[in-house]
Amino acid sequence: MYRLTPRMLQHLTTSLGKYHDLFMGGRCSGWELEELIVAAIKSDTQAQHQVRWKEGGHDAEADITVKVNGNTHFLQIKSGKTARQYITLSGHRLGRYKGNLNAITEYLNEPKADMVSAPCRKDDGERGRQYVYSICYIDAAQLAGVKAADWVKHGAIYRQTNRHGVEFSLRPTMSWQIWWKIPLSITEQTDEIVIG
Protein backbone atom coordinates (compact mmCIF):
# COMPACT_ATOMS: atom_id res chain seq x y z
CA MET A 1 0.00 0.00 0.00
CA TYR A 2 1.26 3.47 -0.85
CA ARG A 3 2.32 5.84 1.94
CA LEU A 4 3.45 9.45 1.91
CA THR A 5 7.10 9.98 2.84
CA PRO A 6 8.04 12.24 5.79
CA ARG A 7 9.04 14.97 3.31
CA MET A 8 5.64 14.71 1.60
CA LEU A 9 3.86 14.93 4.96
CA GLN A 10 5.87 18.04 5.83
CA HIS A 11 4.90 19.65 2.51
CA LEU A 12 1.26 18.71 3.09
CA THR A 13 1.41 20.27 6.58
CA THR A 14 2.75 23.53 5.11
CA SER A 15 0.09 23.53 2.38
CA LEU A 16 -2.72 22.90 4.86
CA GLY A 17 -1.42 25.82 6.93
CA LYS A 18 -1.61 28.08 3.87
CA TYR A 19 -5.11 26.80 3.11
CA HIS A 20 -6.34 27.69 6.58
CA ASP A 21 -4.64 31.10 6.40
CA LEU A 22 -6.87 31.80 3.39
CA PHE A 23 -10.09 30.02 4.41
CA MET A 24 -11.42 30.19 7.95
CA GLY A 25 -14.64 28.27 7.36
CA GLY A 26 -13.70 24.65 7.79
CA ARG A 27 -11.66 21.65 6.80
CA CYS A 28 -9.89 21.14 3.53
CA SER A 29 -11.83 18.57 1.53
CA GLY A 30 -12.69 17.40 -1.95
CA TRP A 31 -10.58 18.28 -4.92
CA GLU A 32 -8.51 20.77 -2.88
CA LEU A 33 -7.30 17.89 -0.71
CA GLU A 34 -6.53 15.82 -3.80
CA GLU A 35 -4.53 18.67 -5.26
CA LEU A 36 -2.58 19.26 -2.03
CA ILE A 37 -1.69 15.56 -1.80
CA VAL A 38 -0.52 15.53 -5.43
CA ALA A 39 1.66 18.58 -4.72
CA ALA A 40 3.02 16.85 -1.61
CA ILE A 41 3.97 13.74 -3.60
CA LYS A 42 5.69 15.88 -6.22
CA SER A 43 7.59 17.77 -3.49
CA ASP A 44 9.77 14.80 -2.58
CA THR A 45 12.07 14.76 -5.61
CA GLN A 46 14.42 12.26 -3.99
CA ALA A 47 11.67 9.63 -3.79
CA GLN A 48 11.14 9.80 -7.59
CA HIS A 49 7.46 8.96 -7.42
CA GLN A 50 5.63 9.69 -10.67
CA VAL A 51 2.15 10.98 -9.92
CA ARG A 52 -0.85 11.61 -12.14
CA TRP A 53 -4.01 13.31 -10.90
CA LYS A 54 -7.42 12.91 -12.47
CA GLU A 55 -10.10 14.83 -10.64
CA GLY A 56 -12.27 12.19 -9.07
CA GLY A 57 -15.89 12.25 -8.27
CA HIS A 58 -18.30 9.77 -6.88
CA ASP A 59 -16.93 6.75 -8.71
CA ALA A 60 -14.55 3.96 -7.77
CA GLU A 61 -11.74 4.94 -10.12
CA ALA A 62 -8.46 6.27 -8.79
CA ASP A 63 -8.14 10.00 -8.14
CA ILE A 64 -4.35 9.67 -8.14
CA THR A 65 -2.02 7.15 -9.76
CA VAL A 66 1.53 6.88 -8.42
CA LYS A 67 4.33 4.89 -10.04
CA VAL A 68 7.20 3.81 -7.78
CA ASN A 69 10.00 1.46 -8.87
CA GLY A 70 7.83 -0.16 -11.55
CA ASN A 71 4.82 -0.58 -9.24
CA THR A 72 1.60 1.37 -9.82
CA HIS A 73 -0.53 2.46 -6.88
CA PHE A 74 -4.14 3.54 -7.40
CA LEU A 75 -5.45 5.94 -4.74
CA GLN A 76 -8.74 7.53 -3.88
CA ILE A 77 -8.55 10.61 -1.67
CA LYS A 78 -11.29 11.14 0.94
CA SER A 79 -11.68 13.66 3.72
CA GLY A 80 -13.80 11.59 6.10
CA LYS A 81 -14.90 12.11 9.67
CA THR A 82 -13.78 10.30 12.79
CA ALA A 83 -15.96 9.55 15.81
CA ARG A 84 -15.07 7.22 18.64
CA GLN A 85 -13.12 4.36 17.09
CA TYR A 86 -14.38 4.75 13.49
CA ILE A 87 -13.80 6.78 10.37
CA THR A 88 -16.80 7.44 8.12
CA LEU A 89 -16.28 7.96 4.40
CA SER A 90 -18.74 8.74 1.65
CA GLY A 91 -18.22 6.99 -1.65
CA HIS A 92 -19.48 6.75 -5.16
CA ARG A 93 -23.07 6.81 -6.31
CA LEU A 94 -24.50 3.58 -7.70
CA GLY A 95 -27.81 4.83 -9.10
CA ARG A 96 -26.94 3.37 -12.51
CA TYR A 97 -27.73 -0.08 -11.05
CA LYS A 98 -31.33 1.01 -10.31
CA GLY A 99 -31.41 -0.70 -6.91
CA ASN A 100 -30.20 -4.09 -8.16
CA LEU A 101 -28.48 -5.32 -4.99
CA ASN A 102 -26.75 -8.19 -6.81
CA ALA A 103 -25.10 -5.82 -9.30
CA ILE A 104 -24.24 -3.28 -6.58
CA THR A 105 -22.68 -5.99 -4.41
CA GLU A 106 -20.61 -7.31 -7.31
CA TYR A 107 -19.36 -3.80 -8.04
CA LEU A 108 -18.47 -3.11 -4.39
CA ASN A 109 -16.53 -6.38 -4.16
CA GLU A 110 -14.11 -5.18 -6.85
CA PRO A 111 -12.55 -2.05 -5.28
CA LYS A 112 -10.16 -0.39 -7.69
CA ALA A 113 -8.09 1.83 -5.39
CA ASP A 114 -6.69 2.04 -1.88
CA MET A 115 -7.90 5.05 0.09
CA VAL A 116 -6.00 7.87 1.68
CA SER A 117 -8.24 9.78 4.05
CA ALA A 118 -7.48 13.04 5.84
CA PRO A 119 -10.17 13.46 8.50
CA CYS A 120 -10.11 16.77 10.33
CA ARG A 121 -11.53 18.03 13.60
CA LYS A 122 -11.74 21.57 14.93
CA ASP A 123 -10.44 22.35 18.39
CA ASP A 124 -11.37 25.71 19.88
CA GLY A 125 -9.02 25.99 22.83
CA GLU A 126 -7.00 28.54 24.74
CA ARG A 127 -4.75 29.15 21.73
CA GLY A 128 -7.71 29.79 19.45
CA ARG A 129 -9.01 27.54 16.72
CA GLN A 130 -6.87 24.65 15.56
CA TYR A 131 -7.53 22.15 12.79
CA VAL A 132 -6.24 18.68 13.54
CA TYR A 133 -5.74 16.31 10.60
CA SER A 134 -4.49 12.75 10.49
CA ILE A 135 -3.74 10.70 7.42
CA CYS A 136 -5.38 7.27 7.34
CA TYR A 137 -4.33 4.62 4.84
CA ILE A 138 -7.05 2.07 4.00
CA ASP A 139 -6.36 -1.08 2.01
CA ALA A 140 -8.93 -1.63 -0.77
CA ALA A 141 -9.20 -5.31 0.18
CA GLN A 142 -10.82 -4.26 3.47
CA LEU A 143 -13.63 -2.59 1.52
CA ALA A 144 -14.86 -5.80 -0.11
CA GLY A 145 -16.48 -9.01 1.08
CA VAL A 146 -20.16 -8.08 1.10
CA LYS A 147 -22.93 -10.48 0.09
CA ALA A 148 -26.06 -9.62 -1.88
CA ALA A 149 -28.25 -11.67 0.48
CA ASP A 150 -26.91 -9.92 3.61
CA TRP A 151 -28.23 -6.40 3.01
CA VAL A 152 -30.66 -5.44 5.78
CA LYS A 153 -32.99 -2.50 5.35
CA HIS A 154 -33.05 0.05 8.20
CA GLY A 155 -35.57 2.74 7.30
CA ALA A 156 -34.42 4.08 3.93
CA ILE A 157 -30.87 2.65 4.22
CA TYR A 158 -29.49 -0.80 3.41
CA ARG A 159 -26.65 -2.00 5.67
CA GLN A 160 -24.26 -4.85 6.25
CA THR A 161 -20.86 -5.43 7.85
CA ASN A 162 -17.98 -7.37 6.29
CA ARG A 163 -15.50 -9.65 8.09
CA HIS A 164 -13.12 -6.70 8.70
CA GLY A 165 -15.81 -4.91 10.74
CA VAL A 166 -16.49 -2.32 8.01
CA GLU A 167 -20.13 -1.25 7.94
CA PHE A 168 -21.46 -0.55 4.44
CA SER A 169 -24.56 1.57 4.03
CA LEU A 170 -26.38 2.19 0.76
CA ARG A 171 -28.54 5.30 0.61
CA PRO A 172 -31.16 5.10 -2.15
CA THR A 173 -32.34 8.69 -1.54
CA MET A 174 -28.79 9.86 -2.39
CA SER A 175 -28.69 8.05 -5.76
CA TRP A 176 -27.62 4.83 -4.02
CA GLN A 177 -24.46 6.36 -2.61
CA ILE A 178 -22.22 3.99 -0.62
CA TRP A 179 -20.89 5.02 2.80
CA TRP A 180 -18.31 3.14 4.85
CA LYS A 181 -17.89 3.13 8.64
CA ILE A 182 -14.38 1.75 9.09
CA PRO A 183 -12.79 0.73 12.40
CA LEU A 184 -9.70 2.91 12.92
CA SER A 185 -7.95 -0.23 14.18
CA ILE A 186 -7.74 -1.63 10.62
CA THR A 187 -6.32 1.58 9.17
CA GLU A 188 -2.76 2.83 9.32
CA GLN A 189 -2.58 6.38 10.67
CA THR A 190 0.07 9.07 10.78
CA ASP A 191 0.76 11.39 13.68
CA GLU A 192 -1.69 14.26 13.90
CA ILE A 193 -1.09 17.37 11.79
CA VAL A 194 -2.05 20.42 13.87
CA ILE A 195 -2.75 23.66 11.99
CA GLY A 196 -3.29 26.94 13.79
C-alpha positions as CSV (number, residue, x, y, z in Angstrom):
1,M,0.0,0.0,0.0
2,Y,1.3,3.5,-0.9
3,R,2.3,5.8,1.9
4,L,3.4,9.4,1.9
5,T,7.1,10.0,2.8
6,P,8.0,12.2,5.8
7,R,9.0,15.0,3.3
8,M,5.6,14.7,1.6
9,L,3.9,14.9,5.0
10,Q,5.9,18.0,5.8
11,H,4.9,19.6,2.5
12,L,1.3,18.7,3.1
13,T,1.4,20.3,6.6
14,T,2.8,23.5,5.1
15,S,0.1,23.5,2.4
16,L,-2.7,22.9,4.9
17,G,-1.4,25.8,6.9
18,K,-1.6,28.1,3.9
19,Y,-5.1,26.8,3.1
20,H,-6.3,27.7,6.6
21,D,-4.6,31.1,6.4
22,L,-6.9,31.8,3.4
23,F,-10.1,30.0,4.4
24,M,-11.4,30.2,7.9
25,G,-14.6,28.3,7.4
26,G,-13.7,24.6,7.8
27,R,-11.7,21.7,6.8
28,C,-9.9,21.1,3.5
29,S,-11.8,18.6,1.5
30,G,-12.7,17.4,-1.9
31,W,-10.6,18.3,-4.9
32,E,-8.5,20.8,-2.9
33,L,-7.3,17.9,-0.7
34,E,-6.5,15.8,-3.8
35,E,-4.5,18.7,-5.3
36,L,-2.6,19.3,-2.0
37,I,-1.7,15.6,-1.8
38,V,-0.5,15.5,-5.4
39,A,1.7,18.6,-4.7
40,A,3.0,16.9,-1.6
41,I,4.0,13.7,-3.6
42,K,5.7,15.9,-6.2
43,S,7.6,17.8,-3.5
44,D,9.8,14.8,-2.6
45,T,12.1,14.8,-5.6
46,Q,14.4,12.3,-4.0
47,A,11.7,9.6,-3.8
48,Q,11.1,9.8,-7.6
49,H,7.5,9.0,-7.4
50,Q,5.6,9.7,-10.7
51,V,2.1,11.0,-9.9
52,R,-0.9,11.6,-12.1
53,W,-4.0,13.3,-10.9
54,K,-7.4,12.9,-12.5
55,E,-10.1,14.8,-10.6
56,G,-12.3,12.2,-9.1
57,G,-15.9,12.3,-8.3
58,H,-18.3,9.8,-6.9
59,D,-16.9,6.8,-8.7
60,A,-14.5,4.0,-7.8
61,E,-11.7,4.9,-10.1
62,A,-8.5,6.3,-8.8
63,D,-8.1,10.0,-8.1
64,I,-4.4,9.7,-8.1
65,T,-2.0,7.1,-9.8
66,V,1.5,6.9,-8.4
67,K,4.3,4.9,-10.0
68,V,7.2,3.8,-7.8
69,N,10.0,1.5,-8.9
70,G,7.8,-0.2,-11.6
71,N,4.8,-0.6,-9.2
72,T,1.6,1.4,-9.8
73,H,-0.5,2.5,-6.9
74,F,-4.1,3.5,-7.4
75,L,-5.4,5.9,-4.7
76,Q,-8.7,7.5,-3.9
77,I,-8.6,10.6,-1.7
78,K,-11.3,11.1,0.9
79,S,-11.7,13.7,3.7
80,G,-13.8,11.6,6.1
81,K,-14.9,12.1,9.7
82,T,-13.8,10.3,12.8
83,A,-16.0,9.6,15.8
84,R,-15.1,7.2,18.6
85,Q,-13.1,4.4,17.1
86,Y,-14.4,4.7,13.5
87,I,-13.8,6.8,10.4
88,T,-16.8,7.4,8.1
89,L,-16.3,8.0,4.4
90,S,-18.7,8.7,1.7
91,G,-18.2,7.0,-1.6
92,H,-19.5,6.8,-5.2
93,R,-23.1,6.8,-6.3
94,L,-24.5,3.6,-7.7
95,G,-27.8,4.8,-9.1
96,R,-26.9,3.4,-12.5
97,Y,-27.7,-0.1,-11.1
98,K,-31.3,1.0,-10.3
99,G,-31.4,-0.7,-6.9
100,N,-30.2,-4.1,-8.2
101,L,-28.5,-5.3,-5.0
102,N,-26.7,-8.2,-6.8
103,A,-25.1,-5.8,-9.3
104,I,-24.2,-3.3,-6.6
105,T,-22.7,-6.0,-4.4
106,E,-20.6,-7.3,-7.3
107,Y,-19.4,-3.8,-8.0
108,L,-18.5,-3.1,-4.4
109,N,-16.5,-6.4,-4.2
110,E,-14.1,-5.2,-6.8
111,P,-12.6,-2.1,-5.3
112,K,-10.2,-0.4,-7.7
113,A,-8.1,1.8,-5.4
114,D,-6.7,2.0,-1.9
115,M,-7.9,5.1,0.1
116,V,-6.0,7.9,1.7
117,S,-8.2,9.8,4.1
118,A,-7.5,13.0,5.8
119,P,-10.2,13.5,8.5
120,C,-10.1,16.8,10.3
121,R,-11.5,18.0,13.6
122,K,-11.7,21.6,14.9
123,D,-10.4,22.4,18.4
124,D,-11.4,25.7,19.9
125,G,-9.0,26.0,22.8
126,E,-7.0,28.5,24.7
127,R,-4.7,29.1,21.7
128,G,-7.7,29.8,19.4
129,R,-9.0,27.5,16.7
130,Q,-6.9,24.7,15.6
131,Y,-7.5,22.2,12.8
132,V,-6.2,18.7,13.5
133,Y,-5.7,16.3,10.6
134,S,-4.5,12.8,10.5
135,I,-3.7,10.7,7.4
136,C,-5.4,7.3,7.3
137,Y,-4.3,4.6,4.8
138,I,-7.0,2.1,4.0
139,D,-6.4,-1.1,2.0
140,A,-8.9,-1.6,-0.8
141,A,-9.2,-5.3,0.2
142,Q,-10.8,-4.3,3.5
143,L,-13.6,-2.6,1.5
144,A,-14.9,-5.8,-0.1
145,G,-16.5,-9.0,1.1
146,V,-20.2,-8.1,1.1
147,K,-22.9,-10.5,0.1
148,A,-26.1,-9.6,-1.9
149,A,-28.3,-11.7,0.5
150,D,-26.9,-9.9,3.6
151,W,-28.2,-6.4,3.0
152,V,-30.7,-5.4,5.8
153,K,-33.0,-2.5,5.3
154,H,-33.0,0.0,8.2
155,G,-35.6,2.7,7.3
156,A,-34.4,4.1,3.9
157,I,-30.9,2.7,4.2
158,Y,-29.5,-0.8,3.4
159,R,-26.6,-2.0,5.7
160,Q,-24.3,-4.9,6.3
161,T,-20.9,-5.4,7.9
162,N,-18.0,-7.4,6.3
163,R,-15.5,-9.6,8.1
164,H,-13.1,-6.7,8.7
165,G,-15.8,-4.9,10.7
166,V,-16.5,-2.3,8.0
167,E,-20.1,-1.2,7.9
168,F,-21.5,-0.6,4.4
169,S,-24.6,1.6,4.0
170,L,-26.4,2.2,0.8
171,R,-28.5,5.3,0.6
172,P,-31.2,5.1,-2.2
173,T,-32.3,8.7,-1.5
174,M,-28.8,9.9,-2.4
175,S,-28.7,8.1,-5.8
176,W,-27.6,4.8,-4.0
177,Q,-24.5,6.4,-2.6
178,I,-22.2,4.0,-0.6
179,W,-20.9,5.0,2.8
180,W,-18.3,3.1,4.8
181,K,-17.9,3.1,8.6
182,I,-14.4,1.7,9.1
183,P,-12.8,0.7,12.4
184,L,-9.7,2.9,12.9
185,S,-8.0,-0.2,14.2
186,I,-7.7,-1.6,10.6
187,T,-6.3,1.6,9.2
188,E,-2.8,2.8,9.3
189,Q,-2.6,6.4,10.7
190,T,0.1,9.1,10.8
191,D,0.8,11.4,13.7
192,E,-1.7,14.3,13.9
193,I,-1.1,17.4,11.8
194,V,-2.0,20.4,13.9
195,I,-2.7,23.7,12.0
196,G,-3.3,26.9,13.8
